[in-house]
Amino acid sequence: MGIELNILYITIYTFAFVLAVYTATAIFWLRLYHGNLRILLINVSLTHCVALSLAMVSEAFRIIRFDWSGLRMINNLNMIL
């Protein structure tokens, strides 16, 4: 139960972080280009790709961390047996 709850919290925090970065960058580009919508859409779509890439990388690190802890547990069981 505790591990599933931690995964849920990590997912929510990652989503909130990506959304905050996405929104802040959109506001920044809108102010920088004084409402030029075409440039805004190009930059926001690039930011969206970067934010999704960061989210996927953090998810991959999370999965790798759980796999390594599982491997350690298996090695400890082999040493005991």
C-alpha positions as CSV (number, residue, x, y, z in Angstrom):
1,M,0.0,0.0,0.0
2,G,2.8,2.4,0.9
3,I,4.7,1.9,-2.3
4,E,1.6,2.5,-4.5
5,L,0.8,5.6,-2.5
6,N,4.4,6.9,-3.1
7,I,4.1,6.2,-6.8
8,L,0.9,8.2,-6.9
9,Y,2.5,11.1,-5.1
10,I,5.5,11.1,-7.4
11,T,3.2,11.1,-10.4
12,I,1.1,14.0,-9.1
13,Y,4.1,16.0,-8.2
14,T,5.8,15.4,-11.6
15,F,2.6,16.4,-13.4
16,A,2.2,19.5,-11.3
17,F,5.9,20.5,-11.9
18,V,5.6,19.9,-15.7
19,L,2.4,22.0,-15.8
20,A,4.0,24.8,-13.8
21,V,7.0,24.9,-16.1
22,Y,4.7,24.8,-19.1
23,T,2.5,27.7,-17.9
24,A,5.4,29.9,-16.7
25,T,7.2,29.5,-20.0
26,A,4.1,30.3,-22.0
27,I,3.6,33.5,-20.0
28,F,7.3,34.4,-20.4
29,W,7.1,33.9,-24.2
30,L,3.8,35.8,-24.4
31,R,5.3,38.8,-22.6
32,L,8.6,38.6,-24.6
33,Y,7.0,38.6,-28.0
34,H,4.1,41.0,-27.0
35,G,1.4,38.6,-28.1
36,N,2.8,37.4,-31.4
37,L,0.7,34.2,-31.5
38,R,2.6,32.3,-34.2
39,I,6.0,32.6,-32.3
40,L,4.2,31.9,-29.1
41,L,2.8,28.6,-30.4
42,I,6.1,27.5,-31.8
43,N,7.9,28.2,-28.5
44,V,5.2,26.7,-26.3
45,S,5.2,23.5,-28.4
46,L,9.0,23.2,-28.0
47,T,8.6,23.8,-24.3
48,H,6.0,21.2,-24.1
49,C,8.3,18.7,-25.8
50,V,11.1,19.5,-23.3
51,A,8.7,19.2,-20.3
52,L,7.4,15.8,-21.5
53,S,11.0,14.6,-22.1
54,L,11.9,15.7,-18.5
55,A,8.9,13.8,-17.2
56,M,9.8,10.7,-19.1
57,V,13.4,10.8,-17.9
58,S,12.3,11.2,-14.3
59,E,9.9,8.3,-14.8
60,A,12.7,6.1,-16.3
61,F,14.9,6.9,-13.3
62,R,12.1,6.0,-10.9
63,I,11.6,2.6,-12.7
64,I,15.4,1.9,-12.7
65,R,15.6,2.7,-9.0
66,F,12.8,0.3,-8.2
67,D,14.4,-2.4,-10.4
68,W,17.8,-1.9,-8.7
69,S,16.1,-2.2,-5.2
70,G,14.4,-5.4,-6.4
71,L,17.7,-6.8,-7.7
72,R,19.4,-6.0,-4.3
73,M,16.6,-7.9,-2.5
74,I,17.0,-10.9,-4.8
75,N,20.8,-10.9,-4.2
76,N,20.2,-10.7,-0.4
77,L,17.8,-13.7,-0.6
78,N,20.4,-15.7,-2.6
79,M,23.1,-14.9,0.0
80,I,20.8,-16.1,2.8
81,L,19.8,-19.3,1.0
